[in-house]
Amino acid sequence: MTARSLMLIAVILCCLCVSKAALAGSDNTFSGAVFLGDSYAPNNFRLSFGSFDLGLSDISDLYAGSRVWQGDYYAGFGLGSQGSVYGLVGYEWKWLSWLGMNFEFDGSMSAAGQAAGRVYIGLVAGW
Amino acid sequence: MFAFASDALAVVRVGVGFSTVTSGRQIPALYLGLDATKDWSVSAMLAGVKTEAYYSSGIMVNALRTKDWGDFWFGRLEVGFGGGAYHGEKGVYTSVDDSGKLGDLEKDQDNVVGPAFRVAFKPFKYVHISIEYMMGLGSSVFSNAWGDVGMGAIGVDL
């Protein structure tokens, strides 16, 4: 098992633990989203369980974190598999109870010195 | 000093991290911020690098409307959104003569403005881990490609 795999497992376990309290108060819905970034390429994918997020993006690689909501607006923070931290702010425009669109600003910084920001447009389906 | 600062209206933030100016290299950048009012803050990023062959430096200044988003994990989450500007300069020596002396310095400037955002996780009252970016506007935004400028930082709130 590589150091990267170990770090990834640690990140996921950490975020699952710290999200436990938030999940207890959420509606525990699942959702999946695909986001279009630079040149509208699909380069961010996210699965959410309550406030816990697990995803794969071009700036954070594999990432895990949490989001908090205020109405249709949300903000999030988490850790990536490359020893990175990420933060995001976004707005979710709900078309139907299970389908919506996201507008999101993401930023990331890794321990190796990588730094990048993105504007993502996402399609999200929840159940 | 910290006890005094806790009741002060103006909070000064100082941090260090890595920026897009030197992305990919572990070259520290300085982050400065000032909560001018309860809802508004001004922040700046200062970053740069200089070697014998090239230099690159940049400054970003943002004005953000900020809000405390409440409890998050074992701390709190603060969010800001607004606008900002970036000015960067860089130069590269493109030739070397027979004696090894550098010549023909090619210079370039970047000036860009755009929307900016900040997300800061505060595990402790006076400590922040923040992500702050200004997404530069240009013709490429029509293809959703923004001129991202910014940094992540860890620092203290004084």
Interface residues (C-beta under 8 A of the other chain):
Chain A: V18 S19 L36 G37 D38 S39 Y40 S66 V68 Q70 A75 G76 F77 S84 V85 Y86 G87 L88 V89 F105 G107 S108 M109 S110 A111 A112 G113 Q114 A115 A116 G117 R118 V119 I121
Chain B: G17 F18 S19 T20 T22 S23 G24 R25 Q26 I27 W69 G70 F72 W73 F74 L77 V79 F81 P115 F117 R118 V119 A120 F121 I129 S130 I131 E132 Y133 M134 M135 S143 N144 A145 W146 D148 V149 G150 M151 G152 A153
